[in-house]
Amino acid sequence: MFRRLSLLTLATTLLVLPACEDPAPFSLSQKVSQLVVVGNFTRDLAVQVVVSKSQSILDEAPVEYVRDATVEIYQGDTYLETLELIDPKQAMEFPYYATTQLVPEANVLYTIRVSAPGYEPVTARSKIPDPTQILSAMASAFQLEDEPETNQWIASYQLSLSFEDPGEELNFYHISLFQQIFTFEIAEGDTLLTGQYMQPVMFDPKENSNIRVAHISGGLLLSDEAFDSKIINFDIPLRISLDKDRELLGKLFVDLRTVSEEYYRYFSALSRQGNSSGSPFSEPVILFDNIDGGQGIFAGYNSSLDS
């Protein structure tokens, strides 16, 4: 079921499309609002950034998006393009700015400059690292457990992931896993597939360590500092819940992102904060950002896909 396959256009669209993340507030109290700029970018896709107004983490008001910003992108000191405002088409979406001509490349340092009336201008720099190829992705030890109390099947198995680490410098990764699940119905004794969806695989933040962090939106953030081999072999136990009456297990899609250090540090801190217990005795989390003059993150990454 989980044979290694060539890259699929569908998988590429599903796994690489989320280039923007909803902005997060940073300080407990602020007298002067700053621009919050959030954008992740990768090769061969438009650069997308979200611009909003900073607010206290105690503020329960909705995020205020800045729609009159000027967002420019540079290669070094060379101007490349002014990003275009893309308004939301549905209620759950948010406005963002996107390039229309630039096709980002790996190992090129890009700079964005963002200005808006009433705010200090901000800048940020990042580049896309080289991709890390997946050598193998294999599932084993498959078991199916019956949970009659909840009318569910619990599918458990182990993913063995192997990839080649460049090894010459400290490298950072975001291992994203998406489980394909089919919906079905029984009609005249036949099983008919009625649809499918991709379920992000979430990990327990209680298993976080100095080099491994459960990403708040799914997957694992990983640093290679604890690995002394050029070939990294990583075993990941997985558990997936299925509705007995309407769901079937499909393929597992693996997105191995080689990420910039700023990507790793920002989302590690954000995930640790988001997954904290809320106890006053919890260890405080200092959020990282690379926006000079403001808040947020502008970070490159590269992807290798498998299923």
Residue pairs with C-beta under 8 A, 6 or more apart in sequence:
1 139
1 249
1 251
2 137
2 138
2 139
2 251
2 252
2 307
4 136
4 137
4 138
4 306
4 307
5 251
5 306
5 307
7 305
7 306
8 305
8 307
11 253
11 305
11 307
12 305
14 178
14 198
14 253
15 176
15 178
15 253
15 255
15 303
15 305
16 42
16 45
16 255
16 303
16 305
18 40
19 39
19 40
19 41
19 42
19 45
19 46
19 47
19 48
20 38
20 39
20 40
20 48
20 49
20 50
20 96
21 38
21 40
21 50
21 217
21 297
22 38
22 50
22 63
22 94
23 36
23 37
23 38
23 50
23 52
23 63
23 296
24 36
24 38
24 270
24 287
25 36
25 54
25 55
25 56
25 57
25 59
26 36
26 54
26 57
26 287
26 289
26 295
27 54
27 56
27 57
28 56
28 57
28 58
29 56
29 58
30 54
30 55
30 56
33 53
33 54
33 55
33 118
33 119
34 53
34 54
34 119
34 120
34 122
34 293
34 294
34 295
35 51
35 52
35 53
35 54
35 66
35 69
35 114
35 116
35 119
35 120
35 121
35 122
35 291
35 293
35 294
35 295
35 296
36 51
36 52
36 53
36 54
36 291
36 294
36 295
36 296
37 49
37 50
37 51
37 112
37 114
37 122
37 124
37 291
37 294
37 295
37 296
37 297
37 298
38 49
38 50
38 52
38 296
38 297
38 298
39 47
39 48
39 49
39 50
39 96
39 112
39 297
39 298
39 299
40 263
40 297
40 299
40 300
40 301
41 47
41 48
41 104
41 110
41 126
41 128
41 298
41 299
41 300
41 301
42 104
42 128
42 300
42 301
42 302
42 303
43 103
43 104
43 105
43 106
43 128
43 302
44 103
44 104
45 104
46 98
46 99
46 100
46 102
47 73
47 83
47 98
47 99
47 102
47 104
47 110
47 112
48 86
48 96
48 97
48 98
48 99
49 71
49 83
49 96
49 97
49 98
49 112
49 114
49 298
50 65
50 94
50 95
50 96
50 97
51 65
51 66
51 69
51 71
51 96
51 97
51 114
51 116
52 63
52 64
52 65
52 66
53 63
53 64
53 65
53 66
54 294
54 295
55 61
55 63
55 64
63 94
65 94
65 95
66 116
66 119
67 85
67 87
67 95
68 116
68 117
69 85
69 97
69 114
69 115
69 116
70 82
70 114
70 115
70 116
71 82
71 83
71 97
71 112
71 113
71 114
72 79
72 80
72 81
72 82
72 83
72 112
72 113
72 114
73 80
73 81
73 82
73 83
73 99
73 102
73 110
73 111
73 112
73 113
74 80
74 110
74 111
74 112
74 113
75 108
75 109
75 110
75 111
76 109
76 111
80 99
80 102
80 110
81 99
81 100
81 101
81 102
83 97
83 98
83 99
84 97
84 98
84 99
84 100
85 95
85 96
85 97
86 95
86 96
86 97
86 98
87 95
88 94
88 95
104 110
104 128
104 300
105 128
106 127
106 128
106 129
106 130
106 131
106 302
107 127
107 128
107 129
107 130
108 127
108 128
109 125
109 126
109 127
110 125
110 126
110 127
110 300
111 123
111 124
111 125
112 123
112 124
112 125
112 298
113 121
113 122
113 123
114 121
114 122
114 123
114 294
115 121
115 122
119 294
120 293
120 294
121 293
122 291
122 292
122 293
122 294
123 291
123 292
123 293
124 290
124 291
124 292
124 296
124 297
124 298
125 290
125 298
126 260
126 262
126 263
126 290
126 298
126 299
126 300
127 260
127 300
128 260
128 300
128 301
128 302
129 171
129 258
129 259
129 260
129 300
129 301
129 302
130 166
130 258
130 302
131 258
131 302
131 303
131 304
132 163
132 164
132 165
132 166
132 171
132 173
132 256
132 258
132 302
132 304
133 163
133 164
133 304
134 161
134 162
134 163
134 254
134 256
134 304
134 305
134 306
135 162
135 163
135 164
135 231
136 160
136 161
136 162
137 159
137 160
137 161
137 162
137 252
137 254
137 306
137 307
138 159
138 160
139 157
139 158
139 159
139 160
139 252
140 157
140 158
140 160
141 156
141 157
141 158
142 155
142 156
142 157
143 155
143 156
143 157
144 153
144 154
144 155
144 156
145 153
145 154
145 156
146 153
146 154
147 153
147 154
150 241
151 243
151 244
151 245
152 241
152 242
152 243
152 244
153 241
153 242
153 244
154 239
154 240
154 241
154 242
155 239
155 240
155 241
155 242
155 249
156 237
156 238
156 239
156 240
157 237
157 238
158 235
158 236
158 237
158 238
159 177
159 235
159 236
159 237
159 238
159 252
159 254
160 233
160 234
160 235
160 236
161 175
161 233
161 234
161 235
161 236
161 254
161 256
162 231
162 232
162 233
162 234
163 231
163 232
163 234
163 256
163 304
164 230
164 231
164 232
165 171
165 224
165 227
165 229
165 230
165 231
165 232
166 230
167 224
167 230
170 223
170 224
170 225
170 261
171 223
171 224
171 258
172 221
172 222
172 223
172 224
172 258
172 259
172 260
172 261
172 263
172 264
173 221
173 222
173 223
173 224
173 256
173 257
173 258
173 259
173 264
174 215
174 219
174 220
174 221
174 222
174 255
174 257
174 259
174 263
174 264
174 267
174 301
175 219
175 220
175 222
175 234
175 236
175 254
175 255
175 256
175 257
176 200
176 201
176 215
176 218
176 219
176 254
176 255
176 256
176 257
177 200
177 201
177 218
177 219
177 236
177 238
177 252
177 253
177 254
177 255
178 198
178 199
178 200
178 201
178 218
178 252
178 253
178 255
179 198
179 199
179 201
179 238
179 240
179 249
179 250
179 252
179 253
180 196
180 197
180 198
180 199
180 249
180 250
180 251
180 252
180 253
181 196
181 197
181 198
181 199
181 240
181 242
181 247
181 248
181 249
181 250
182 193
182 195
182 196
182 247
182 248
182 249
182 250
183 193
183 194
183 195
183 196
183 197
183 246
183 247
183 248
184 191
184 192
184 193
184 194
184 246
184 247
184 248
185 191
185 192
185 194
185 246
186 192
193 248
196 250
198 253
199 240
200 217
200 218
200 219
201 218
201 219
201 238
201 240
202 214
202 218
203 214
203 215
203 218
203 219
203 220
204 214
205 213
205 214
205 271
205 272
205 275
207 214
208 214
208 272
208 275
210 223
210 226
211 222
211 223
211 224
211 225
211 226
212 220
212 221
212 222
212 223
213 220
213 221
213 267
213 268
213 271
213 272
214 220
214 221
214 271
214 275
215 221
215 267
215 271
216 267
216 270
216 271
216 274
216 275
219 255
220 236
221 259
221 264
221 267
221 268
221 271
222 234
223 264
224 232
238 252
240 249
242 248
242 249
251 307
252 307
253 305
253 306
253 307
254 305
254 306
254 307
255 303
255 304
255 305
256 303
256 304
256 305
256 306
257 301
257 302
257 303
258 301
258 302
258 303
258 304
259 299
259 300
259 301
259 302
260 299
260 300
260 301
262 288
262 290
262 297
262 298
262 299
263 297
263 299
263 300
263 301
265 288
266 287
266 288
266 289
266 290
266 297
266 299
267 297
268 288
269 285
269 286
269 287
269 288
270 287
272 285
273 285
273 287
276 282
276 283
276 285
288 297
289 295
289 296
289 297
290 297
290 298
290 299
291 297
291 298
